[in-house]
């Protein structure tokens, strides 16, 4: 998730692998919590969509477009998803 990126980048630059693992776990838990709170999708479904989007550029564009539209409509949850990474 976006809020962890600066801390994660610093820990990586510092070579602090323990901090990197801890921040990755915190980011993953926060992401899972947001996905679980989103109506109509489970964490495993999200992970399958994200994996497919990483492999297929046209699907990735479609997913990102839909996410942006939901956020503009005020329906989506903010935060980076795996599809956008």
Helices and strands as residue ranges (DSSP letters): H 2-14, H 17-37, H 43-55, H 57-72, G 82-84
